[in-house]
């Protein structure tokens, strides 16, 4: 399945782009991309916050052991 998604030729990519334009229109695409970028940014921030919290807790546990 994963291979199928990234094994696209030029014609397939062009067809997908044309369908994307038809469904969403030229004016909606920048708005959709901004929303997508914002969602990715929020996801990465949440991931980094969780990672930082886990590392801090691990440091506290190590301090308590000593």
Secondary structure, DSSP 4 states (H G I P E B T S, - for coil): -HHHHH---HHHHHHHHHHHHHHHHHHHHHHHHHHHHHHHHHHHHHHHHHHHHHHHHHHHHHHHH-
